[in-house]
Amino acid sequence: MTRTVVVVGGGIGGLAAAGALHRRGWRVAVLERAARFAEIGAGLSLWPNALRALGALGLAERVAAVGVAEAGGGVRDRSGRPLSGVDNAEVVRRHGLPLTMVRRADLLRVLLEELPPECLLPGGEVRAVRPDGGGAVVEHRGGRLRADLVVGADGVGSAVRRSLWPEVGPPRYRGHTAWRMITGPLTGITADGAVFWGRGERVGFTRLPDGRFYCFAAATAPPGGRSAGGEHAALTRRFGDWPEPVPALLAATPEHAVLRHDVHDLPPLPTFARGRVVLLGDAAHAMDPFLGQGACQALEDAVTLAAHLDATGDVPAALAGYDRSRRPRTRRIARRSALLGAASLWSWPPAAAVRDHVARLTPASVTTHAMAPVLGWTP
Ligand SMILES: Cc1cc2nc3c(=O)[nH]c(=O)nc-3n(C[C@H](O)[C@H](O)[C@H](O)COP(=O)(O)OP(=O)(O)OC[C@H]3O[C@@H](n4cnc5c(N)ncnc54)[C@H](O)[C@@H]3O)c2cc1C
């Protein structure tokens, strides 16, 4: 008998899981709150662990075709002097794959192409999920669906998590806000990327495949803020006199392209699975973006979930195996990302000076070595 799955959320994690299960013969429905399946105008770093996950989904070549291997500009201080950072040549040497930058929309398109259009249900905001015998029922805007398995991939504010994990607290504000943007086409910039650390703020950039750049910035701020006069003007005031090419990149960014989001993570969950319902991606383990691992972990989740469902026809047993595989690992990575992310935004001058000094004394090979447990994951 064909097994049925409802995936709640059509982001990177949800579509990766949906594609993996569709390939295995599950009847899949993806309920997405938004009116269409789309991603924000930002870039995404895909580390070797994510590229291996995409390989397991049969998508390695298609993602490589829309991505660019980052040369790894490393971390710099506020005046542009090199501190440290991961060396991409060393990443390739150790892990056989490069840190790769993609546009989020391009990755989403590749994932969407794996699914027949009839699986995709946009405008299907989910309100609640409840267990129902040997399955679960999903209440959504247009009605209800019953399935053998429900995958909650509906992001940090997950309605699935709220329904079945009522004891888990709300997302926690990390104390900083983030800006992301893709520039217009630019020539004359030789660097492929870098991240500059200041006091209570940081800004970085990386090259995208089509002559544009992805820029990202963060600053400590109260939650819910918006910049009077617009975010582009605020970024120009904040970073307009930082080392080149930051000012040139800001000048080449259309005003409407600047996105601002407050950064939240989640308290640790006691389990990622309850009955026939499982959480993945940000719904399970939203984390500080400092390590660029949130979507990478969502891809690992999707592949691991499919593998556990392959291994046994007993869905709750497969979900328990998934939980055992994924929870400790994502917890460790989230903790590390939170610690390093916080340090990168220290604003007390002596602390920032010590941080920069330690980073300057740390060879890139050591930083890359320290990332090995994260990047060395295999499906
Ligand atoms: C500033 C910043 C930079 C980042 N950079 C990187 C990076 O370089 N590399 C990396 O790997 N990660 C990065 N991340 C993390 C990454 O963006 C997330 O981890 C990733 O998008 C999680 O994917 P997801 O599919 O789990 O959730 P989401 O991307 O949040 O997708 C959830 C989907 O569910 C839908 N949805 C929500 N509620 C409902 C509902 N009730 N019913 C139906 N649908 C619903 C939403 O519309 C959305 O489409 C970054 C994050 C931030 C904030």
The ligand as a Tripos MOL2 file, in Angstrom:
@<TRIPOS>MOLECULE
LIG
   53    58     1     0     0
SMALL
NO_CHARGES

@<TRIPOS>ATOM
      1 C1         20.8230   35.8390    8.5410 C.3       1 LIG1
      2 C2         20.7870   34.3730    8.2680 C.ar      1 LIG1
      3 C3         21.7580   33.8070    7.4390 C.ar      1 LIG1
      4 C4         21.7730   32.4250    7.2160 C.ar      1 LIG1
      5 N1         22.7410   31.8900    6.4250 N.ar      1 LIG1
      6 C5         22.8000   30.5380    6.2560 C.ar      1 LIG1
      7 C6         23.8150   29.9420    5.4490 C.ar      1 LIG1
      8 O1         24.6490   30.6270    4.8550 O.2       1 LIG1
      9 N2         23.8440   28.5850    5.3430 N.ar      1 LIG1
     10 C7         22.9370   27.7910    5.9840 C.ar      1 LIG1
     11 O2         23.0060   26.5640    5.8660 O.2       1 LIG1
     12 N3         21.9370   28.3380    6.7220 N.ar      1 LIG1
     13 C8         21.8580   29.6760    6.8760 C.ar      1 LIG1
     14 N4         20.8620   30.2280    7.6220 N.ar      1 LIG1
     15 C9         19.8540   29.3490    8.2370 C.3       1 LIG1
     16 C10        18.8040   28.9250    7.2070 C.3       1 LIG1
     17 O3         18.2430   30.0630    6.6170 O.3       1 LIG1
     18 C11        17.7270   28.1040    7.8640 C.3       1 LIG1
     19 O4         18.2900   27.1760    8.7510 O.3       1 LIG1
     20 C12        16.9090   27.3670    6.8030 C.3       1 LIG1
     21 O5         16.2610   28.2650    5.9550 O.3       1 LIG1
     22 C13        15.9010   26.4450    7.4760 C.3       1 LIG1
     23 O6         15.1080   25.8520    6.4840 O.3       1 LIG1
     24 P1         13.6990   25.2660    6.8770 P.3       1 LIG1
     25 O7         13.1540   24.6810    5.6090 O.co2     1 LIG1
     26 O8         13.8290   24.4050    8.0700 O.co2     1 LIG1
     27 O9         12.8280   26.4950    7.3630 O.3       1 LIG1
     28 P2         12.3700   27.7940    6.5850 P.3       1 LIG1
     29 O10        13.3670   28.2090    5.5800 O.co2     1 LIG1
     30 O11        11.9790   28.7820    7.6370 O.co2     1 LIG1
     31 O12        11.0750   27.3330    5.7970 O.3       1 LIG1
     32 C14         9.8490   27.1150    6.4670 C.3       1 LIG1
     33 C15         8.7300   27.1590    5.4580 C.3       1 LIG1
     34 O13         7.5160   26.8530    6.1280 O.3       1 LIG1
     35 C16         6.5160   27.7780    5.7740 C.3       1 LIG1
     36 N5          5.5710   27.8440    6.9030 N.ar      1 LIG1
     37 C17         5.7390   28.4690    8.0940 C.ar      1 LIG1
     38 N6          4.6760   28.2730    8.8820 N.ar      1 LIG1
     39 C18         3.8120   27.5220    8.1720 C.ar      1 LIG1
     40 C19         2.5090   26.9760    8.4530 C.ar      1 LIG1
     41 N7          1.8930   27.1930    9.6270 N.pl3     1 LIG1
     42 N8          1.9100   26.2340    7.4970 N.ar      1 LIG1
     43 C20         2.5290   25.9840    6.3090 C.ar      1 LIG1
     44 N9          3.7430   26.4810    5.9810 N.ar      1 LIG1
     45 C21         4.3820   27.2250    6.9170 C.ar      1 LIG1
     46 C22         7.2460   29.0790    5.5300 C.3       1 LIG1
     47 O14         6.5130   29.9420    4.6980 O.3       1 LIG1
     48 C23         8.5290   28.5420    4.8480 C.3       1 LIG1
     49 O15         8.3590   28.4130    3.4610 O.3       1 LIG1
     50 C24        20.8110   31.6090    7.8330 C.ar      1 LIG1
     51 C25        19.8020   32.1760    8.6290 C.ar      1 LIG1
     52 C26        19.8000   33.5430    8.8490 C.ar      1 LIG1
     53 C27        18.7280   34.1370    9.7340 C.3       1 LIG1
@<TRIPOS>BOND
     1     1     2 1
     2     2     3 ar
     3     2    52 ar
     4     3     4 ar
     5     4     5 ar
     6     4    50 ar
     7     5     6 ar
     8     6     7 ar
     9     6    13 1
    10     7     8 2
    11     7     9 ar
    12     9    10 ar
    13    10    11 2
    14    10    12 ar
    15    12    13 ar
    16    13    14 ar
    17    14    15 1
    18    14    50 ar
    19    15    16 1
    20    16    17 1
    21    16    18 1
    22    18    19 1
    23    18    20 1
    24    20    21 1
    25    20    22 1
    26    22    23 1
    27    23    24 1
    28    24    25 2
    29    24    26 1
    30    24    27 1
    31    27    28 1
    32    28    29 2
    33    28    30 1
    34    28    31 1
    35    31    32 1
    36    32    33 1
    37    33    34 1
    38    33    48 1
    39    34    35 1
    40    35    36 1
    41    35    46 1
    42    36    37 ar
    43    36    45 ar
    44    37    38 ar
    45    38    39 ar
    46    39    40 ar
    47    39    45 ar
    48    40    41 1
    49    40    42 ar
    50    42    43 ar
    51    43    44 ar
    52    44    45 ar
    53    46    47 1
    54    46    48 1
    55    48    49 1
    56    50    51 ar
    57    51    52 ar
    58    52    53 1
@<TRIPOS>SUBSTRUCTURE
     1 LIG1         1 GROUP 0 **** ****
